[in-house]
């Protein structure tokens, strides 16, 4: 009798296994898409005004140009903050390795310009809102390995729906 | 028709396998070979160039630590090189944010917030923080827990503090 019961159960076990596998595959698919192709990100804070709103925009970022080193000056990038690895920040890439970057260290106080050569394998990032941002002008050039993706599309709010350009609007 | 079906199934299986494998290695753990002698004697203790490729150590790198980026002094970590992001290095964390490090090139460095100081166990033969300075913790890609190959060296990678390194 016990064996008969087990035989009856077999299709159910098989079914359950297949369903689990399907869900697992689905989740793996999400993970791979998210970390290798493209991901959503929520902006926050004033540092990228006027490109992104103060209240937070929903943006799409792609991972391919980071992986294949197709980043260009002017791209808006997702980047792991060098000061806090748990935080992802959104800034504009304004200098690649080997570039000479001129920057004003303290906007508002005086307009004294500093010049720096970005070392190889590093990038220079700045917020669009020069007066209220925490960027390379404070912590210097950052290693390319911290760049996580390129923001290319604003999804929300609807009135800003559209691509994110290389120029500050 | 049968061959097409067979090929289609094979492709599908490979794809599924790849998808699941990639996810597991990204989120949980992966096994990577260690090249070079900068971490000798912890990894690759024999410096013999003729057999080096045959006796490379394989290690388990766990990724769960990347959820919180919490590391302890003495952890062995994999990180992308700050000068060339395609290159992965394996070194030991010898100082965490707030610690004071004295080196031959820099006088004394206080590790800034969100950074760490990495050094190879083989001090004489290692390109590490002593030449490129503290690195952001965000570059860390995982923590080495075990050596799995060659079999006679199978074992846990011990967490060592700088003092115990100095006593080698």
HADDOCK unambig.tbl for C-alpha pairs under 7 A between the chains (distance, minus, plus):
assign (segid A and resid 25 and name CA) (segid B and resid 16 and name CA) 6.87 0.50 0.50
assign (segid A and resid 25 and name CA) (segid B and resid 20 and name CA) 6.70 0.50 0.50
assign (segid A and resid 28 and name CA) (segid B and resid 19 and name CA) 6.02 0.50 0.50
assign (segid A and resid 28 and name CA) (segid B and resid 20 and name CA) 5.70 0.50 0.50
assign (segid A and resid 28 and name CA) (segid B and resid 23 and name CA) 5.68 0.50 0.50
assign (segid A and resid 29 and name CA) (segid B and resid 19 and name CA) 6.44 0.50 0.50
assign (segid A and resid 31 and name CA) (segid B and resid 23 and name CA) 6.51 0.50 0.50
assign (segid A and resid 32 and name CA) (segid B and resid 23 and name CA) 6.55 0.50 0.50
assign (segid A and resid 80 and name CA) (segid B and resid 138 and name CA) 6.02 0.50 0.50
assign (segid A and resid 82 and name CA) (segid B and resid 114 and name CA) 6.10 0.50 0.50
assign (segid A and resid 82 and name CA) (segid B and resid 136 and name CA) 5.17 0.50 0.50
assign (segid A and resid 82 and name CA) (segid B and resid 138 and name CA) 6.45 0.50 0.50
assign (segid A and resid 83 and name CA) (segid B and resid 113 and name CA) 5.41 0.50 0.50
assign (segid A and resid 83 and name CA) (segid B and resid 114 and name CA) 4.37 0.50 0.50
assign (segid A and resid 83 and name CA) (segid B and resid 115 and name CA) 6.98 0.50 0.50
assign (segid A and resid 84 and name CA) (segid B and resid 114 and name CA) 4.75 0.50 0.50
assign (segid A and resid 85 and name CA) (segid B and resid 69 and name CA) 6.67 0.50 0.50
assign (segid A and resid 85 and name CA) (segid B and resid 114 and name CA) 6.19 0.50 0.50
assign (segid A and resid 85 and name CA) (segid B and resid 137 and name CA) 5.77 0.50 0.50
assign (segid A and resid 85 and name CA) (segid B and resid 138 and name CA) 4.61 0.50 0.50
assign (segid A and resid 86 and name CA) (segid B and resid 68 and name CA) 6.65 0.50 0.50
assign (segid A and resid 86 and name CA) (segid B and resid 69 and name CA) 6.77 0.50 0.50
assign (segid A and resid 120 and name CA) (segid B and resid 83 and name CA) 6.13 0.50 0.50
assign (segid A and resid 121 and name CA) (segid B and resid 82 and name CA) 6.67 0.50 0.50
assign (segid A and resid 121 and name CA) (segid B and resid 83 and name CA) 4.54 0.50 0.50
assign (segid A and resid 121 and name CA) (segid B and resid 84 and name CA) 5.10 0.50 0.50
assign (segid A and resid 121 and name CA) (segid B and resid 85 and name CA) 6.73 0.50 0.50
assign (segid A and resid 122 and name CA) (segid B and resid 83 and name CA) 6.82 0.50 0.50
assign (segid A and resid 143 and name CA) (segid B and resid 82 and name CA) 5.09 0.50 0.50
assign (segid A and resid 143 and name CA) (segid B and resid 83 and name CA) 6.78 0.50 0.50
assign (segid A and resid 144 and name CA) (segid B and resid 85 and name CA) 6.03 0.50 0.50
assign (segid A and resid 145 and name CA) (segid B and resid 80 and name CA) 6.22 0.50 0.50
assign (segid A and resid 145 and name CA) (segid B and resid 82 and name CA) 6.80 0.50 0.50
assign (segid A and resid 145 and name CA) (segid B and resid 85 and name CA) 4.77 0.50 0.50
assign (segid A and resid 145 and name CA) (segid B and resid 139 and name CA) 6.06 0.50 0.50
assign (segid A and resid 146 and name CA) (segid B and resid 138 and name CA) 6.20 0.50 0.50
assign (segid A and resid 146 and name CA) (segid B and resid 139 and name CA) 6.03 0.50 0.50
